Amino acid sequence: MTLVGLLGEGITTSLTPPMHRRESSRLGLDYEYRIIDTAISRRPMAELPRIIAEVADEGYDALNVTHPFKQRIIPYLDELTPDAAELGAVNLVVYTDGRTTGHNTDWTGFSFALREGLGSVRGDRVLQVGAGGAGAATSFALLRSGVAALAIIDRDDQQANLLAARLNDLFPGTDVLVISMGEFDRAIRGVDGVVHATPTGMLHNPGLPFSLDAVPRDAWVSDVVYLPLETALVRGARERGHRVLDGGLMAVGQAVDSIRIITGREPDASRMRADFLQLVEEEMAP
């Protein structure tokens, strides 16, 4: 049996477990997926090393990792894949022969979303709102996908500057800069695309993260939030006629890559997308 878990805080509504369960069943795998929610067990961050050890003792083969552990788990792992090390974030830990390896399928998931939802973004000028864990993954994917310039804005200027510095080191020759909140309307007028990578718009954090009024009519708009799938930003962008990339494709892409890494089998991405849409509909039903 392959035993996999999801480690995070407040994750009982995550759609990752049912996506894994459905696809692994179709692949004919003996596969169990459990949730390890520290909000329910009331375990503090200081117990993270013990949690990792317990997972190993219980025979887990892999562990998906989400907020708030993606960066904090790194010191307790034996090794990282090159891209996880470059990003400084892990969302998948694989246990092999007593050793732990940290992977990052968030950025590959967003790369999948860009390809499937928008086609090529090579040469585009992009403004990204958000420099946290999701923003690190989306910005890395954007630059790997060939965007020509990336401007980052975040309420935490220090966080935005740290991310930009990391990206400029990783992608020399690409223009990565930080803009202030006050420069938003001016900066957004010249972009080809906008990425929203903050929690604003989620079920328990509704709202519009920024005004669409200054976004060029021919620019595409992307949101990482997937529950609800049609956030206020996605709905507003569609009404204005923008090409829109919702958060669902990224969620599917990272799950596809995780299953492939864990099992060595090739999941069916289109089938998982259909599963995901059904799960969202069920979750949002009154």
Number of C-alpha atoms within 10 A of each C-alpha: 10 15 17 24 21 22 25 20 19 15 18 14 9 15 19 18 19 15 23 21 17 15 21 20 12 11 14 8 14 11 17 16 21 15 17 21 17 18 13 11 9 9 13 9 13 8 10 17 13 11 16 18 11 12 18 18 10 9 14 21 20 27 27 26 24 20 15 14 18 21 17 14 19 19 9 14 17 12 16 19 12 12 17 23 15 15 20 19 27 28 25 27 27 20 19 12 6 10 12 21 18 28 23 28 25 30 26 22 24 27 25 23 24 21 13 14 16 15 10 13 19 14 13 19 20 28 28 25 24 24 28 17 23 21 24 22 24 27 30 23 21 23 24 15 17 15 21 17 20 23 23 25 24 21 12 13 16 12 15 24 19 13 24 23 15 16 22 15 12 15 14 9 10 16 16 24 18 22 18 15 15 9 11 18 15 10 17 22 15 15 19 21 24 22 21 26 25 20 18 20 24 18 15 10 9 13 14 14 16 14 12 16 12 14 24 16 15 13 21 22 25 24 26 26 25 20 20 20 21 18 23 18 24 23 13 16 23 16 9 13 12 19 17 21 22 23 23 23 26 28 24 29 23 24 25 26 22 27 19 13 16 18 15 10 14 12 20 12 17 11 14 20 18 12 18 22 15 12 15 16 14 10 14 12 7 5
